[in-house]
Amino acid sequence: MSLTNHERTAMQKLMIVPLCAPAAMTTQARGVIENAKTLYIQTTRHPSADAVRKINPNALSMDDLFESCADFDELNIKIAERLIDAENCVYVATGSIFSSQLPVVKKLAAEKGADLQVLPHVSAGSAAFPDSDADARAFAHELPEKFYPEQSYVVEEIDSKIAAGDVKLALMEYYPDEWRVSMASVGEDGRYARREIALCDLDRQPAYDATTVLYVPGTDFEQRTRHGFDDVMRVVKRLRAPGGCPWDREQTHASLKNALLEECYELIDAIDEGDDDHICEELGDVMLQFALHAAIAEEQSAFTDRDAETELVEKLIYRHPHVFGSVKVNGSGDVLKNWDALKMKQRSQSTQTEVLKSVPKGFPALLRSRKVQKKAADVGFDWPNADEAFYKIVEETKELREAMEQNSNISEEMGDLLFAVVNVARLLKLEPEFLLMEATDKFIDRFSTMEQIALKRNIVMKELSLPELDALWEEAKKSRIVQ
C-alpha cells in the first residue's frame, strides 16, 4: 500500500541543531547528527563543518544555494524548501538563524504540516565566555539601533574586517574608545580562544570568521566619554537630588522661563553665525532646559521625560498623515494647511478666535503679532499684498503724529503702527523679529564706527551737540572702519 501525499507530508520531521562551535556540541546534538538519515549543514565554510562530518560523513551542505541565490531573502526560502522536501531531515545551523531564516522555515513547515523541532543549544556568546553573564546579545549584521552602556553585551558573528568596523563604530558611540573588551574565535582544537583588546582596535585584528565573538563589559557612568539623553536626565536628577546642587534644587517651571528664552536666543545667534561647534553647544543648553523641566515634572508626579517624548512622537505621526498615512499632498503649502487643520482638531478648537488666542502670550511681541496675523489670514482676513498693506503704515503714522500733538492715546497709536509694520513684513515673507534684531546689530556696528572716528580725532562724544553727533553718524555710514 502506498502513502498518500498528505500522509507522507504528515510524517515529515525536521530537526534543527544550532551549533556555534565544535566545543559547544551537546551530547543530544551529537546523537541526532550521528543517527540522521538526511543531514544538511548550513555551510562547509564554518569551523564546525569538519566536526559534523567526522560524526556523519554523509552530511550535505547548502553552499550551492549561498552561491546561486541573489539575496538572503531568496536564500532563506530556498533553504526552507529543501529542508521541508526532505524526509526526516536534520539541519545543523552554524550561523544565526533565529531572526531571519528560522521564521521562514517555520512558516513553510506549518503550511506543509511538517513536524519542526529546534534542539536546545549553547549560544556562541555562552560558549566563548562561559564565565560572563552578559545582559544582552547582538549579531554583527543585525546590530540594535541603540546600546545601553551600563549593560554588558556579546556580539556574535563578526565574520569580517568590515563587520568588525561596523560593530566598533556602533559601540564607540556609547563606550570609551580604549574600553577593554574580549574577543574570541574557535581555534584548531574546536574550542574558543580569548584575548583582551581595546575597543578601538576591534577592526585591526589579524583574522575574523563566523565564530568570532566579542564580549563588552558594561561601564560606569563616570567612565564614559560619549553620552546620550538618558545620561543628561541622570545628571539632572542627581543635581536636583538631596546633596546635589543648591541652585538646581531651587528651580521651578516658572523660575526657568527666562533661562529657556535666553538659551533659545543664544541658539539662534549660533545659527546666524553659522558656527557648527557653537550650534552644538547651544543645542545642548536647550536640551538641558528640557531635562530640567522634565525632572521637575517627574518629582511632582505630573509626567516624565518619556511621556513628553511619547507625546512628541505621536504628534508628529498624527500631523504627518502624508508620510505615515494615505493622505496625498502637493507641496509644502498643503502640508502646512493640513498641519493647522489637524492642530485645531486636536485642540478641540471650534472658532478661529480660539486659534488666535492660543498663540502664546509669552512670545516676543513681534513674533506673536505676526503669528496672530497669519492665523487671521488663514480664514481670508488679510491684505491682498504688501503694497496695499503699506498704506496702513502711512495711515497709522499720521494717527500717531496727531496723538502726539494732542498728547492723547500715544501708546495705542504707537502699537497700531508697529502692528501695521509687522503686517507688511509678513506679506513680504520677512520675519519682523529677525529684522529688528538685524537693525539693532547694524545700529551697534555704526555706533562703534562713529565712536572710533571720534577717538581718532580725540573728540569726546558727550561734549558734541546733537547736530554734530548726527554729522558724525552720517560719516560713519559712509566710511566703515574695519573692526
Protein Blocks (a to p, Z undefined) as FASTA:
>chain_A
ZZdfklmmmmpccdddddfbfklpcfklmmmmmmpmbdcdfblkbfklmmmmmmmmmbcc
fklmmmmpmblklmmmmmmmmmmmpghiacddfbdfklmmmmmmmmmmmmnopacddddd
ddfklmmmmmbccfbdcdfklccfbdcfkbccddehiabfklmmmmmmmmmmmmcfklcc
ddddddfkopacdddddfklmmmcfbdcfklccddddddfklpcbdcfklmmmmmmmmmm
ghiafklmmpcfklmmmmmmmmmmmmmmmmmnopaklmmmmmmmmmmmmmmmmmmmmmno
macfklmmmmmmmmmmmmmmmlmmmbdcedjklmmmmmmmmmmmmnopabfklmmmmpcf
kbcfklmmmmmmmmmmmnopacfblklmmmmmmmmmmmmmmmmmnopaklmmmmmmmmmm
mmmmmmnopafklmmmmmmmmmmmmmmmmmmmmmmnopafklpcfklmmmmmmmmmmmcc
dZZ
